[in-house]
Amino acid sequence: MKRQPICEIELVVPCGEEDTHPVRVGIVGWGKFEVVWTPCDDWLGPFGLMAPCRDWVREQLPEKFRRDWKWRFQLVGSLEQVGVSAVPVLIEALKDSDEDVRRASAEALGKIQDPQAVPALIQTLKDSDKDVRQASAEALGKIGDSQAVPALIQTLKDSEWDVRRASAEALVQIGKPAVPTLIQTLKDSSEDVRRLSAEALGKIQDPQAVPYLSLFQSDSHFRQALQQMNAEPLPLSQAVPFVARQQHWAVLMRALPYEGVVEAVSQLGSEAVPMLINALKDSDKDVRRLSAEALGKIQDSQAVPALIQTLKDSYWLVRSASMCALVKIGKSAVPALIETLKDSDWRVRKASAEALRRIGDSQALPALQQALQQEQNKHVRSEIQKAISEIQRRNKR
């Protein structure tokens, strides 16, 4: 079945050895053409079907299309002028071998603003060329379809700043439908992604973002976002419970390093413990450290096994915070700490002995005395001896 042309363009083509004239060519696909009209039809009647100009379009134009990227680039410009009916061809052009042609196609689709292009442009956000990715993000913003939000959020992590910026601006253009996902993105491990998300939320100016931005208010980028919304930051005593009620624990976890958040999270009590236990495994050492600190403030014994494991953390401040948390939890942590005196890692054994010394519970004495007899590491032995002496002294009072 013969395909109907999606649109028509006019070209000047050879007709014979010396003659040229305009021909109307129908575009039925990217790189697929057919003659719609040639003056030879008027001059030669039925014999116009054998005119050299028709042979040129059929045989030479596809070859010119393949070889000449500049011609393909110009063709994209012509298709842009056609409008919506050219969108299927421009979508095909997004797969062209030349990055300039792909970029021009993305820009053209953005200007036409037809939603049938979001799926193809979403795929082009992964293009190998940064300019194509940027043009695709900008086009998705102009189209404004909410189905692009997840892909644009991912592109906030692009290796190129201009692409990240274009993605953030596209999310702003999409507006309120992007707000819930942008709020979730405040949990991202990348500071750059969090700040771009905050900036976008400030420009969209949806009040539902205020409690979340308030968690990070000690960061100037977040304060600026709140100012752009003409909103006062909520006190942490209000923002933290609100975010917790929405079950956005991951955002709270990411906010822990910001001033005052640990104290506010601690006020949630046992409700926050599962989230904080999970945060002890976070890739950010500051989040791990402050999670341990918050658990120490809450003093819930269900955190003991996780804190014991964190005594093996690669970062000494995390280990120290975990040990201090176990001390604050107190006697209910003693049985687990006694078991940890047998750990293969000498640093863990030392930390356990120090924690037992500071807790001062006499039930730990037999285990400490046995550990002293078996311990080879001089640093651990010293700590065990101090623990035994301190506990014995306290219990003589």
C-alpha positions, 0 to 999 in steps of 0.5 A: 500500500502506497504511503501518503506523504507526511508533508511536501517540500520543493527542490530544484533538481536536474532534468537532463544534462543541462536543465534544472527545475523545481519539483515538489517532493513528498516526504514519507519518512526520514530519507524516504521521498516520492515525486508529487509534482514535476513540470514535466507532467504538464509538458509531457503528459503521460510521458512525464512519468519517464522524465529524468527529474523523477529518476533523480529523485528516486535514485540520487536523492536518497544517496544525497540524503545519506552522504550530506549531513548539511542537507539533512540539517536543512531538511529538519529546518524545513520540516519544523516549518511544516508543524505537527504533521512533520512530527513523525519524520522528526522523531525518526530524525532523532536517530540520525547518525549526525549529532547536529541533525539530532540536536536540530530535530530535538529543537524542532520538536520542542518548537512544535510542542506536540506531545506525541514526541515525549517518548522519543525525546525521553529516549534522546536524553540518553544520547551520547552527545551532550548538546543533543541531551540538552536540546531534548531536555529543553524540548520536553520542557516546552512540551510540558508533558508530566510523563517526562518527569521521571526521566528529567529527574534522572537527567539531573545527574547528567555528567554535564552541567548544561544538561542538568540545568536544562533538565531542572528548567524543564521540570519548572516548565512542567510545573506542579505535576513535577512537585511530588517527584522533586520533593522525593529527589531531595533524598538524593545522595548528590548535593548538586541534584538536591540543590537543583531540585530545591531551585526548581521547587522554588520557581514552581512555588507550590506550598506543599514543598515548604516543609521539605525545603525547611529541613535544609534551611541552613543551606543558602540554596534552600533558603533562596528557594523559600524566598522565591516562594515568598515563604517563611521556613517552618521551624524544624519542630514542625517540619520534621513531624510533618515529613515523618507523617508523610512517610518521607523518611529518606528525605529526613535521613538526607537532611540529618547533617543540617543544623538542628535536624538531629535534635528534631528527629530525636524528638520523634522517639521510637517512631524514627528508629527504623529510619535511623537504623537504615541510615546507619548503612548510608553511603554518606559518612555524615548521615551514618554518624548523625544517625548514630547520634540520634539513636543515642538521644532516643535510647531505644534498645531495638537499635543495639544490634545495628549500632554494634555492627556500625562499630566496624564502620570505616570512618572513626567518627561513625564508630565513635558516635555508635559507641557513644549511642550504646553508652547512652542506651545503657544496661540493655546494650550490655549483653550485646557488647559482651558478645562483641568482646569476641569480635575478630576486629580489634577496634570493635573489641576496644570500642566494646570495652570502652562502652562497657567501662562507661556504662559501668554495669557489674554484670560485664565484669566476668566477661571482661576478666575472661577477655583480658586473659585471652586478649593479645592486642595491647590496645584492647588489653589496656582498655579492658583493664581500665574497664575492669578497674572502673567498674570495680571502683564504681560498684564498691561505693 
